[in-house]
């Protein structure tokens, strides 16, 4: 079980690499290819579109190949894209290749999250939060690694570095034995062929559908806020403070560093207070922190608010996955796919809206827009708890 947990964390680390790697080398890349930043943005968008497709098709591939082979295929697609990028082919080839890597990222993230939720039972919360820690570490480490290669004039080797680690992980995943978990990772037999009277296809319980639907909306706003808040921090601070360029850039590091610390802390305390109570603390805390950032009148107060926002947002994604999946036993891949897909849409849509707001309105409009999004998360969290309680009461009435 420990071996499976650690390799799941390693795959999440790679996903952290994958989400940040193009952005880390975008500056030298656009100069090398003599394209504009719009073209660079298109490359990132193509990877995101591939990610979204991967998330949506992951349950179908799992049903066809089983979990072990599905994750192997996902890692292969990711590794292939990184190797191609490292050889600096024609720009049009990159535009075709990045969606393949994005699809691998989407499949891996969805299937590994569902695997943790479905297999680890009472330890699933701690393992999923730990995996999120590794994702954050990957997102923090790869810009530093890329910076070293950029300084030495070999920025494209950043992709080779990632591709080699993916390849090693891919073969570890394929050939290592995970003991009792091996049967869980294989393609599951279709019982329906043996017993025609018992339908094989599982459906969501009627009382659980509101939780899934509200949970999907919750993920839309959470991932959208998580992508918007840190990415626009330098822009917001430039308009609200007199900080220099280096201090503005540090604001993003403060956020992601705090998020990594938060995830590490949550992995320790989650078993002590329960993940429901932890989600309440995180959601209310992020609302208070972002509100404090909007009200801040000094750079010091802004950085304190940024730190606490990152610290408290660190566990929302994984805890939200756990809570919503409780209403869909045996459908973890499908539910995780829906939630991650809606999160991805939020991560693409809300930053776009924020950019329009920054261009057209005073910065206060964007700031209070972020506060509204963080408040919506608190409201949706309460709605999830309400419908979960109603579904539980309904089940108790019928069982008695």
C-alpha positions as CSV (number, residue, x, y, z in Angstrom):
1,X,0.0,0.0,0.0
2,X,2.8,2.4,0.8
3,X,4.5,1.7,-2.5
4,X,1.3,2.5,-4.4
5,X,0.8,5.7,-2.3
6,X,4.4,7.0,-3.1
7,X,4.2,6.3,-6.8
8,X,0.8,8.1,-6.9
9,X,2.5,11.0,-5.3
10,X,5.3,10.8,-7.9
11,X,2.8,11.0,-10.7
12,X,1.2,14.1,-9.1
13,X,4.7,15.6,-8.9
14,X,5.0,15.1,-12.7
15,X,1.6,16.7,-13.1
16,X,2.9,19.7,-11.2
17,X,5.8,19.8,-13.7
18,X,3.4,19.5,-16.7
19,X,1.1,22.3,-15.7
20,X,3.9,24.8,-15.3
21,X,6.7,23.7,-17.7
22,X,5.6,25.6,-20.8
23,X,5.0,28.8,-18.9
24,X,8.5,28.5,-17.2
25,X,10.3,28.6,-20.6
26,X,7.8,30.7,-22.5
27,X,10.0,33.8,-22.7
28,X,13.0,32.1,-24.4
29,X,10.7,29.9,-26.4
30,X,8.8,32.8,-28.1
31,X,12.1,34.5,-28.9
32,X,13.7,31.3,-30.3
33,X,10.6,30.7,-32.6
34,X,10.2,34.4,-33.3
35,X,6.5,34.3,-32.5
36,X,4.4,36.6,-30.4
37,X,3.0,36.0,-26.9
38,X,-0.4,35.3,-28.4
39,X,1.1,32.3,-30.2
40,X,2.7,31.2,-26.9
41,X,-0.7,31.6,-25.2
42,X,-2.2,29.4,-27.9
43,X,0.4,26.7,-27.1
44,X,-0.7,26.7,-23.4
45,X,-4.4,26.8,-24.4
46,X,-3.8,23.7,-26.7
47,X,-2.4,21.8,-23.7
48,X,-5.4,22.8,-21.6
49,X,-7.8,21.6,-24.3
50,X,-6.0,18.3,-24.4
51,X,-6.1,18.1,-20.6
52,X,-9.9,18.6,-20.7
53,X,-10.4,15.9,-23.3
54,X,-8.1,13.6,-21.2
55,X,-10.2,14.2,-18.1
56,X,-13.5,13.4,-20.0
57,X,-12.3,10.2,-21.7
58,X,-10.5,8.8,-18.6
59,X,-13.4,6.7,-17.3
60,X,-14.0,5.2,-20.8
61,X,-10.3,4.2,-21.1
62,X,-10.3,2.7,-17.6
63,X,-13.3,0.5,-18.4
64,X,-11.5,-0.7,-21.6
65,X,-7.9,-1.1,-20.3
66,X,-8.0,-1.1,-16.5
67,X,-6.3,1.4,-14.2
68,X,-2.7,0.2,-14.6
69,X,-2.6,0.3,-18.4
70,X,-4.6,3.6,-18.5
71,X,-2.0,5.4,-16.4
72,X,0.8,3.9,-18.4
73,X,-0.8,5.2,-21.6
74,X,-1.3,8.6,-19.9
75,X,2.4,8.8,-18.9
76,X,3.5,7.7,-22.4
77,X,1.5,10.5,-24.0
78,X,3.0,13.0,-21.5
79,X,6.6,11.7,-22.1
80,X,6.2,11.8,-25.8
81,X,5.1,15.4,-25.9
82,X,8.0,16.5,-23.7
83,X,10.6,14.7,-25.9
84,X,9.1,16.3,-29.0
85,X,9.2,19.7,-27.4
86,X,12.8,19.2,-26.4
87,X,13.9,18.7,-30.0
88,X,12.5,22.1,-31.1
89,X,10.5,21.0,-34.1
90,X,8.4,23.3,-36.3
91,X,5.9,25.5,-34.4
92,X,2.9,23.8,-36.0
93,X,4.2,20.4,-34.7
94,X,4.3,21.9,-31.2
95,X,0.7,23.0,-31.6
96,X,-0.3,19.4,-32.4
97,X,1.9,17.8,-29.8
98,X,1.0,19.8,-26.7
99,X,-2.7,18.5,-26.7
100,X,-1.3,15.0,-26.6
101,X,0.7,15.8,-23.5
102,X,-2.3,17.7,-22.0
103,X,-4.5,14.6,-22.5
104,X,-1.9,12.5,-20.7
105,X,-1.9,14.9,-17.8
106,X,-5.7,14.9,-17.6
107,X,-6.0,11.1,-17.7
108,X,-3.3,10.7,-15.1
109,X,-4.7,13.3,-12.7
110,X,-8.2,11.9,-12.9
111,X,-7.4,8.2,-12.7
112,X,-4.8,8.6,-9.9
113,X,-7.2,10.7,-7.8
114,X,-10.0,8.2,-8.3
115,X,-7.6,5.3,-7.5
116,X,-6.7,6.9,-4.2
117,X,-10.3,7.6,-3.3
118,X,-11.5,4.1,-4.3
119,X,-8.6,2.0,-2.9
120,X,-7.2,3.6,0.2
121,X,-10.5,3.8,2.2
122,X,-9.8,5.2,5.6
123,X,-6.4,6.6,4.6
124,X,-7.7,8.2,1.4
125,X,-7.8,11.7,2.8
126,X,-4.2,11.7,4.0
127,X,-2.9,10.1,0.8
128,X,-4.8,12.5,-1.5
129,X,-3.6,15.6,0.5
130,X,-0.1,14.2,0.3
131,X,-0.4,13.8,-3.4
132,X,-1.5,17.4,-3.7
133,X,1.6,18.4,-1.7
134,X,3.7,16.7,-4.4
135,X,1.8,18.5,-7.1
136,X,2.6,21.8,-5.4
137,X,6.3,20.8,-5.0
138,X,6.4,20.0,-8.7
139,X,4.9,23.4,-9.6
140,X,7.5,25.1,-7.3
141,X,10.6,23.1,-8.5
142,X,10.2,23.2,-12.3
143,X,10.5,27.0,-12.7
144,X,13.8,26.8,-10.7
145,X,15.1,23.9,-12.8
146,X,14.1,25.7,-16.0
147,X,15.8,28.9,-14.8
148,X,19.1,27.0,-14.5
149,X,18.8,25.7,-18.0
150,X,17.8,29.1,-19.4
151,X,20.9,30.7,-17.8
152,X,23.0,28.1,-19.6
153,X,21.3,28.8,-22.9
154,X,19.8,25.3,-23.1
155,X,16.2,26.1,-22.1
156,X,14.8,23.2,-24.2
157,X,16.6,20.7,-22.0
158,X,13.9,21.5,-19.4
159,X,11.6,19.3,-21.5
160,X,14.2,16.6,-21.7
161,X,14.6,16.7,-17.9
162,X,10.8,16.2,-17.4
163,X,10.6,13.5,-20.1
164,X,13.3,11.4,-18.5
165,X,11.7,11.4,-15.1
166,X,8.3,10.5,-16.7
167,X,9.9,7.6,-18.6
168,X,11.4,6.2,-15.4
169,X,8.1,6.6,-13.6
170,X,6.3,5.0,-16.5
171,X,8.4,1.8,-16.3
172,X,8.2,1.7,-12.5
173,X,4.4,1.9,-12.7
174,X,4.3,-0.9,-15.3
175,X,6.6,-3.4,-13.7
176,X,6.4,-2.9,-9.9
177,X,4.2,-5.1,-7.9
178,X,1.7,-3.4,-5.6
179,X,0.6,-6.5,-3.7
180,X,-3.1,-6.7,-3.0
181,X,-3.7,-3.6,-5.1
182,X,-2.6,-5.3,-8.3
183,X,-6.1,-6.9,-8.8
184,X,-7.6,-3.4,-8.3
185,X,-5.4,-2.0,-11.0
186,X,-6.3,-4.6,-13.6
187,X,-9.2,-4.5,-16.0
188,X,-12.3,-5.6,-14.1
189,X,-14.3,-8.5,-15.4
190,X,-17.8,-7.8,-16.7
191,X,-20.2,-9.6,-14.3
192,X,-23.1,-8.9,-16.6
193,X,-21.9,-11.5,-19.0
194,X,-22.3,-14.1,-16.3
195,X,-25.6,-12.9,-14.9
196,X,-27.8,-11.2,-17.4
197,X,-30.5,-10.3,-14.8
198,X,-28.1,-8.0,-12.9
199,X,-27.3,-4.9,-14.8
200,X,-23.6,-4.0,-14.8
201,X,-23.9,-0.3,-15.4
202,X,-23.9,1.7,-12.2
203,X,-26.0,4.8,-11.8
204,X,-25.8,7.8,-9.5
205,X,-28.4,7.6,-6.6
206,X,-31.1,10.1,-7.2
207,X,-30.5,11.8,-3.8
208,X,-26.8,12.1,-4.6
209,X,-27.2,14.0,-7.9
210,X,-27.6,17.5,-6.2
211,X,-24.3,16.9,-4.4
212,X,-22.5,16.0,-7.6
213,X,-24.1,19.0,-9.5
214,X,-23.3,21.5,-6.7
215,X,-19.9,19.9,-6.3
216,X,-19.1,20.5,-10.0
217,X,-20.0,24.2,-9.6
218,X,-17.9,24.3,-6.4
219,X,-14.9,23.1,-8.4
220,X,-15.6,25.5,-11.2
221,X,-15.3,28.4,-8.8
222,X,-12.4,27.0,-6.7
223,X,-10.0,26.2,-9.6
224,X,-11.0,29.4,-11.3
225,X,-10.2,31.4,-8.2
226,X,-7.0,29.4,-7.6
227,X,-5.8,30.2,-11.1
228,X,-6.9,33.8,-11.1
229,X,-5.7,35.0,-7.7
230,X,-2.0,34.0,-7.9
231,X,-1.5,34.7,-11.6
232,X,-2.8,38.3,-11.4
233,X,-1.0,39.0,-8.1
234,X,1.9,41.0,-9.7
235,X,-0.6,43.0,-11.8
236,X,-2.8,43.8,-8.9
237,X,0.1,44.7,-6.6
238,X,1.6,46.9,-9.3
239,X,-1.6,48.9,-9.3
240,X,-2.1,49.0,-5.5
241,X,1.5,49.3,-4.2
242,X,4.9,50.9,-5.2
243,X,6.8,47.6,-5.1
244,X,9.5,46.8,-7.6
245,X,9.4,44.1,-10.3
246,X,11.3,41.5,-8.2
247,X,9.0,41.9,-5.2
248,X,5.9,41.6,-7.5
249,X,7.2,38.3,-8.8
250,X,7.8,37.0,-5.3
251,X,4.1,37.4,-4.6
252,X,3.4,34.3,-6.7
253,X,6.1,32.3,-4.9
254,X,4.7,33.3,-1.5
255,X,1.2,32.0,-2.6
256,X,2.4,28.7,-3.9
257,X,4.9,28.2,-1.1
258,X,2.2,28.8,1.5
259,X,-0.1,26.4,-0.4
260,X,2.6,23.7,-0.2
261,X,3.0,24.3,3.6
262,X,-0.8,24.2,4.0
263,X,-1.0,20.8,2.2
264,X,1.8,19.4,4.3
265,X,0.1,20.6,7.5
266,X,-3.3,19.2,6.4
267,X,-1.8,15.8,5.7
268,X,-0.9,15.7,9.5
269,X,-4.0,17.2,11.0
270,X,-6.7,15.8,8.7
271,X,-7.1,12.6,10.7
272,X,-7.4,14.6,14.0
273,X,-10.2,17.0,13.1
274,X,-11.8,15.2,10.1
275,X,-11.9,16.5,6.5
276,X,-15.4,18.0,6.9
277,X,-14.3,20.4,9.6
278,X,-11.1,21.0,7.7
279,X,-13.0,22.1,4.6
280,X,-15.1,24.5,6.7
281,X,-11.9,26.1,8.1
282,X,-10.3,26.3,4.6
283,X,-13.3,27.8,2.8
284,X,-14.1,30.4,5.5
285,X,-10.4,31.1,5.9
286,X,-9.8,31.7,2.2
287,X,-12.8,34.0,2.1
288,X,-11.4,36.0,5.0
289,X,-7.9,36.1,3.5
290,X,-9.0,37.3,0.1
291,X,-11.2,39.9,1.7
292,X,-8.3,41.1,3.7
293,X,-6.2,41.3,0.5
294,X,-9.0,43.5,-1.1
295,X,-9.1,45.8,2.0
296,X,-5.3,46.0,2.4
297,X,-3.7,49.4,2.5
298,X,-0.1,48.3,2.7
299,X,2.3,45.9,0.9
300,X,3.0,44.1,4.2
301,X,-0.7,43.4,4.8
302,X,-1.1,42.3,1.2
303,X,1.7,39.7,1.6
304,X,0.2,38.4,4.9
305,X,-3.2,38.0,3.2
306,X,-1.5,36.3,0.2
307,X,0.3,33.8,2.5
308,X,-2.9,32.9,4.5
309,X,-4.9,32.6,1.3
310,X,-2.4,30.0,-0.1
311,X,-2.1,28.3,3.3
312,X,-5.9,27.8,3.6
313,X,-6.7,27.0,-0.1
314,X,-4.2,24.2,-0.1
315,X,-6.5,21.4,1.0
316,X,-9.8,22.5,-0.7
317,X,-9.3,20.6,-3.9
318,X,-8.5,17.2,-2.4
319,X,-11.1,17.4,0.5
320,X,-13.8,18.5,-2.0
321,X,-13.0,15.5,-4.1
322,X,-13.4,13.2,-1.1
323,X,-16.7,14.7,0.1
324,X,-18.4,14.7,-3.3
325,X,-17.2,11.2,-4.2
326,X,-18.9,9.9,-1.0
327,X,-22.2,10.1,-2.8
328,X,-20.9,8.0,-5.7
329,X,-19.5,4.7,-4.4
330,X,-18.1,2.7,-7.3
331,X,-18.2,5.6,-9.7
332,X,-15.0,7.4,-8.6
333,X,-13.5,7.7,-12.1
334,X,-16.7,9.2,-13.5
335,X,-17.3,11.6,-10.6
336,X,-13.6,12.7,-10.5
337,X,-13.7,13.3,-14.2
338,X,-16.7,15.6,-14.0
339,X,-15.3,17.6,-11.1
340,X,-11.8,18.0,-12.6
341,X,-13.3,18.9,-16.0
342,X,-15.5,21.7,-14.4
343,X,-12.5,22.8,-12.4
344,X,-10.5,23.0,-15.7
345,X,-13.3,25.1,-17.3
346,X,-13.2,27.5,-14.3
347,X,-9.5,27.7,-14.5
348,X,-9.8,28.8,-18.2
349,X,-12.9,31.0,-17.9
350,X,-12.4,33.1,-14.7
351,X,-8.8,34.3,-15.4
352,X,-10.1,35.4,-18.8
353,X,-12.9,37.4,-17.2
354,X,-10.4,38.8,-14.7
355,X,-8.2,40.0,-17.5
356,X,-11.1,41.8,-19.2
357,X,-12.0,43.5,-15.8
358,X,-8.4,44.6,-15.3
359,X,-8.3,46.1,-18.8
360,X,-11.7,47.9,-18.6
361,X,-12.3,48.8,-15.0
362,X,-10.5,50.1,-11.9
363,X,-8.5,47.4,-10.1
364,X,-11.0,47.4,-7.2
365,X,-13.6,45.7,-9.5
366,X,-11.3,42.7,-10.0
367,X,-10.4,42.6,-6.3
368,X,-14.0,42.5,-5.2
369,X,-14.8,40.1,-7.9
370,X,-12.3,37.7,-6.3
371,X,-14.0,38.3,-3.0
372,X,-17.4,37.4,-4.5
373,X,-15.9,34.1,-5.9
374,X,-14.5,33.2,-2.5
375,X,-17.9,33.9,-0.9
376,X,-19.6,31.7,-3.5
377,X,-17.3,28.9,-2.4
378,X,-18.5,29.2,1.2
379,X,-22.2,29.2,0.0
380,X,-21.7,26.2,-2.2
381,X,-19.9,24.3,0.6
382,X,-22.9,24.8,2.8
383,X,-25.2,23.6,0.0
384,X,-23.1,20.5,-0.4
385,X,-23.4,19.8,3.4
386,X,-27.1,20.4,3.3
387,X,-27.8,18.0,0.4
388,X,-25.4,15.4,1.9
389,X,-27.4,15.5,5.2
390,X,-30.7,15.3,3.3
391,X,-29.5,12.3,1.3
392,X,-28.3,10.6,4.5
393,X,-31.6,11.2,6.3
394,X,-33.5,9.8,3.3
395,X,-31.4,6.7,3.4
396,X,-32.0,6.2,7.2
397,X,-35.8,6.6,6.7
398,X,-35.8,4.0,3.9
399,X,-33.5,1.6,5.8
400,X,-35.8,1.7,8.9
